């Protein structure tokens, strides 16, 4: 599933569905067309590199 800021139908079989506050595009003919709108939380779970951590440190 692709996570994108803007989701669009790629073919005539794609359907737009809204579930739990998120917008999904589901396709019955091609599973590669599956998309979800929103940000990926996996990137924000990691630690910051030392250069950025020092900028955000409160003194």
C-alpha positions in Angstrom: 0.0 0.0 0.0 1.3 3.4 -0.9 1.0 6.2 1.6 0.6 9.6 -0.1 -0.4 13.1 0.7 -2.8 13.1 -2.3 -4.6 10.0 -3.4 -6.3 9.6 -6.8 -8.0 6.9 -8.7 -5.7 5.2 -11.2 -8.2 3.2 -13.2 -12.0 2.7 -13.6 -12.0 -0.1 -10.9 -10.5 2.0 -8.1 -12.8 3.0 -5.3 -12.4 5.8 -2.8 -13.3 4.8 0.8 -13.1 6.8 4.0 -12.5 4.7 7.1 -11.5 5.9 10.6 -10.7 9.4 9.4 -8.4 8.3 6.6 -9.0 8.2 2.9 -8.2 5.0 1.1 -8.2 4.0 -2.6 -8.9 0.3 -3.1 -8.8 -1.4 -6.5 -10.5 -4.7 -7.5 -8.5 -5.2 -10.7 -4.9 -4.2 -9.7 -3.7 -4.5 -6.1 -0.8 -2.1 -6.8 -3.3 0.7 -6.9 -4.0 0.6 -3.2 -3.3 3.9 -1.5 -3.8 5.6 1.9 -3.8 9.3 2.5 -1.8 10.7 5.4 1.7 10.7 6.8 3.7 7.6 7.6 4.4 7.3 11.3 7.4 5.0 10.9 9.7 7.9 10.0 8.8 9.9 13.0 9.4 7.0 15.5 13.2 7.0 14.9 15.8 9.0 16.8 17.2 12.3 15.5 20.8 12.5 14.3 23.1 14.4 16.7 23.1 17.6 14.5 19.4 18.0 14.8 19.1 16.9 18.4 21.3 19.7 19.5 19.2 22.2 17.6 16.0 21.0 19.4 17.6 20.8 22.9 16.0 23.2 25.4 18.6 25.0 27.5 
